[in-house]
Amino acid sequence: MKIVWPWERKKVEKELGSIEQMLASAFKPVPARPAFVNDLRKRLVGSKNPLARVSLSTLELLLLIGGAIVGVFALLFTIVRAIIGVFGRLRPGAGKLGQPRPPREKKPKVTTEPKKRAA
Amino acid sequence: MPPLTDDEALSSATQGDKTAFGRLYDKYAARIYNYVYYRTGSTQDAEDITSRVFFRAMRHITNYTDRGVPFSAWLYRIAHNLVANWHRDSSRHQEVELEDGYRASKSEEHPEVALLESEEQQALMRLIRNLPEERQQLLILKFVEHMSNAEIGEIMDRTEGAIKSLYHRTLLSLREEITKDTTGSFSLDMFGELPSEE
């Protein structure tokens, strides 16, 4: 950088003033796109999980958990009943649960003697 | 309910209050965007980096501690670091497009005058882009954000006197570059009636 001699100081200061004016007119604030600003705000502040904004009381929370447990049991009960029903239908002559199976009927013996020809 | 003051918003935001952070965003989004825009010269990169500045700020705001430095200085430092990374990662140095903001504001002037001034300013921006990073940052904070030397010092982590000195040296180096310029981009009478320095 050049040395600024004392006798040049006034001139240099004036030139620097001109450069400042140029800079002031060159650097204009540039507005951001409103769509970008709004979208970024939504991404930053807007919660993605709507439940996160809901604050539940203790009673509501207990009811919610109780309801969930009852619901799960009801679902399991239904599934078990359905399975039992399906297997029950597959066994012919099956009685109710807990009853002993009835004894099988014996089939009549098949005779192996050749039939007598009619005379 | 009365609106939050800046300090209250900052205090709530540091405790994870998103609404309070939204208020801080509303206040600083345009300023950070402007700063990044003039450092990158591209609308797309300015939007990308501005987004990253605020996401990073939101992620780390719970660790923010008030050490007497304004919140804006903290944000500008994040922006400065991300812009520095951007310059390091990519060798893209695009020209600042003055048309969008500048020509629109000068539309009432004579077209020839506006064109000459615009060319001069494009040339000036080219010179500024060749300045060291800290000098570019100083000029943007001074002329776009209209900050005082003390405020700039807080952001750049320097004393007010150091900023004043850096600013003066920046102007002198710009003056030197302008007098060296042989492209004729700068009007001859820009330094008034005084003869140019030999």
Interface residues (C-beta under 8 A of the other chain):
Chain A: M1 K2 V4 E8 K11 V12 K14 E15 L16 S18 I19 E20 M22 L23 A24 S25 A26 F27 K28 P29 V30 P31 A32 R33 F36 V37 L40 R41 R43 L44 V45 S47
Chain B: K18 T19 F21 G22 Y25 D26 A29 A30 Y33 N34 Y37 Y38 T43 A46 E47 T50 S51 F54 F55 M58 L98 D100 G101 Y102 S105 E117 E120 Q121 L124 M125 L139 I140 F143 V144 H168 R169 L171 L172 S173 L174 R175 E176 I178 M190 F191 G192 L194 E197
